[in-house]
């Protein structure tokens, strides 16, 4: 599906296609890089060419052939589930309770980093099918101090987000970080410099003491059936009331 364009974007896209025609990228890719650089064609061209070179260097186009330990899907819990009210795909990441620290302590840094790129690539394909940027939900519940201050974890997070910002621009329209405990400020202060202002403006952080706030945002943003069962707080509230 082709991303919907505003009238003034059509002309910018046509000019950009002339400049980067040798790359043979489709319109969905080109408009994302244009938007990321506020339609500044020279800057968008530089960003796109760097991203294309990075993709070539790591062989990301062959990611379906990459092999990973069988525990990665459960230990590094990402999933794509449901669509929001605009029909955009939703990515759900359980970060606070992930086993990333244990994986890195086993010396699997490169493998775990490549897994994150596979998840980004999977999301890119899904969101391209929807024709609009997607919604990302990151659950930080139960993030302990020893994980929040784990240097290899912070390093891989920084590197992964750096590539997300450089090579997957305008893929997400909103990023909701929910259930953030106080130790999340350590993580945030370490990685926030990776993001440009356009991305920062899309990030909304909800602390762990106010679940009702993010749940209300879920209900306003997506059909109830798009909310995974474990995040349907009204079910838990109803069950508790019925048990009293």
N, C-alpha and C positions, 0 to 999 in steps of 0.2 A: 504494500500500500504506500502511496506517495504522501509524504508529509504535507499537510495543508499550508499554503503560502499566503501571506498577506500581499496585497497588490504591489507594495514597494519592494518586496523581496524578489518578485519575479525578475525585475530588471537586474538587480544585483546578482542573482543566480546566473542569468545569461552571460553577464560579463565575466563571472568567476569561471564558468565552464570553458570559456575561450582561453583563459590563463592556464588552467590546469587540465586541459583536454587530453594531454599525454598520459594522465594517470588513469583515465577510463573509469572514474568513480561515478556512481549513480547520484541522482539529485538529492536523495535522502542524506547521503553522506556529506555532500557539498553544502547543503543548507545548514547542517549542524555546525560545521566549522565556520561558516560565515556568521552565524548567530553568536558563536562563542567569541568572535573577534569584532562584534558590533559592525559587521559588514565592511570592515577594513580589508580590502582584497589582498594587499601585500602581506599583511599579518596573518590572514586566514590561509593564504597560500603556504607561508612558511610553516604554520602549525600543521597543515594537512600533509605536506611533504615529509616533515619529521615523523608524523604518525605512520605514514605509509612505509617509511624506511624502518621504523621500529617493528612494525608488523612483519616485514620481510626478514629482519634479523632474527626474530624469535620463532618464525614459522607459524604464526597464529592461525593462518588460514587452514592449517592441517590439525587444528586442535582436537578434532574428533578422534584422531589416531593417538593422541597422547594417553599414556597409561599412568594411573595413580593407585595408591594403596586403597583397598576396599573400604577402609574405615573413614575416608575423607567425607563422603556425603553426610554421615551422621556426626562426625567430629567437627567439621567445618560446615555448619548447618545454614545453607542458603536454599531458598526455594522460590519459585515463581508461581503465584497462586492468585487467581481472580483478576478482575479489572475494576477500575474506579468508575465514577459516574460519567467520565468522558470516554470510556472505552479503552483507557490506557492500562497496560500490564502493571502488576505490582510485584516487587521483589521483597521478600521477607528474609531478614538475616538475624539469626540468634547469635549475637556476638558475645554477650556477657558470660554465657555458659559454654562457649565453644572450648574445644580441647587444643586450641592453637599452641598454647605454651608447651604442652607435652610433645606435640609434633615437632616443634622447633628444637626442643631439648634433645630429640632423637637425631638431630642433624638434617632435617628435611626442609630446610629453608627454601631452596630452589624449587622443590616440588610443590610446596604449599603456595609459593608465589605464583607459579604457573596455574595452579588450581584457581586462584583468584582471577586470573586472566580468562580462564575458561568460563567462569561464572559471568564475568563482564561480557564476554562474547555471546554467551547464551542470551543474556538480557538484551544485548544490542539487536540480535535477530528477532526476538520477541517484540521489542518496542518498535522495530521497523515494520513488522507486520501490522501493528496497531496504527501506525502512521502518526503517532504523537509520542512525546517523551513520557516515560513511566514514573511511577511513584515508588520510592524506596523506603522501607521501614527497617530500622536497625534497633534490635532489642538489647539493651545493656543490663538487663536485670541480673542480679547476683554476680556482677563483675567484682572480683576480689582484689585487694590491694596488690597481692603478689603477681597477678596477671596485668594489672594496670601499670605496674612499674617494671615489667619484664622487658629488658632492653631489646632482645631479638624480636619480640612481638611488636614493640613500638617501631622498630626499624622496618619490618616487613609491611606493617600497616602504612607507614609513610611512603614506602616505595610503591606499594599497590595503588594508593590514592593518588600519588604523583602521576602514574600512568593513566589512571582514570581521568584525571583532569586534562592531561595532554592529548590523549589518544581516543577518548570516548566522550567528547564534549557534548553538552546539551542532550544527554541521554536521559537524564532525570529532570522532571519538572519540579519535584519536591522531595526532600529527604527528611524523614521524621525519625529522630533518635529518641526512643522512649525508654522509660524506667532507668534513667541515668542516675546512678548513685554519686555520692560526693567524689569518689575516686576517679570518676569519668573526667573531671576537670584536668587531671594529670594527662590523660590521653588527648583530650581536646587541645590543650595548650601545646602539646608536642606536634600535632598534625595540622592544626588550623592554617598554618602558613602555606600549606600546599595549595589551598583553594584560592582562586581569584574571587573578586567581589561578586560576580554573577552567580557563582556556585554558593558562596556563603549566604547570599540572600535567600537561597532555596532551603537552607538547613534550619530545622526547627527542633529544639531540644526540650524534652519533657522530663522532669525529674521523677524519681521513683516514688515520691510521696503524693503524687497527684495523678493516679491512673485515670480518673474520670475525665481529665482534660484531653488526653490523647484518644480515649475511647469516643468521646464526643466528636472529635475531629475525624475519626474513622467513619462514624455514622454519617457525618456530613459529606465525606469524600467518596464513599463507595457503597454499593449495595451490601446489605448485611451478609449475604451468602459469600461475598468476597473476603470477609474477615475470617481467618482461620479459627476453628473452634476454641483454641486455647486463649484467644484474645477477645472472645465475646463475653465481656464483663457482665452484661445483663443476665446471661445464663447463670453465672455464679451467684449473682445477687438474688435471683429468683429461687435458686436451689437453697440458699441459706435461709431465705424467708420462709420457704415451705417446711424446712426442718425445724423451725422454731415453734 
